[in-house]
Amino acid sequence: MELRSLPTCPTCGWIGFCDPKVVAVALIEAGAGRVWLVRRAIEPRVGEWALPGGYVDAAEHPAVAAVRECREEMLCEVEVGTLVGVEHASFGDAGVVVIAYAGRVVGGSPAPGPEVLEVGHWEVGATPPLAFATHAAFLRVYGDAAR
């Protein structure tokens, strides 16, 4: 096994860890075999479709972050439950750990928030191309579990 080299201060020994960002997303049911997606209005991947979600704040549980992000992006209240999966993606020297939950709308109707161009729902196996490979992986797992 090869050990990785991390930047270290020669004076005090401080180590510079390159930690990934944590993202929480939700697969929100929109009827039998259908899920809600959002078309992104912000970078990265403006104009592309994705699961609703975003970065987890430092003192926030990922499930709480998924609910908050759905409220911000879809302007409705959701409830999340079952963990669908955890994926990792690298972007150059950076990385993200993406945590996905299954959920459902419990208040209001999905509509685009300020970071979203539009919302729509599709059959799990017939979604438009997705902005992130991690989201496609979650939909495959979710679809397999539903069968």
Secondary structure, 3 states (H helix, E strand, C coil): CCCCCCCECCCCCCECCCCCEEEEEEEEECCCCEEEEEEECCCCCCCCEECCEEECCCCCCHHHHHHHHHHHHHCCEEEEEEEEEEEEEEECCEEEEEEEEEEEEEECCCCCCCCEEEEEEEEHHHCCCECCHHHHHHHHHHHHHHC
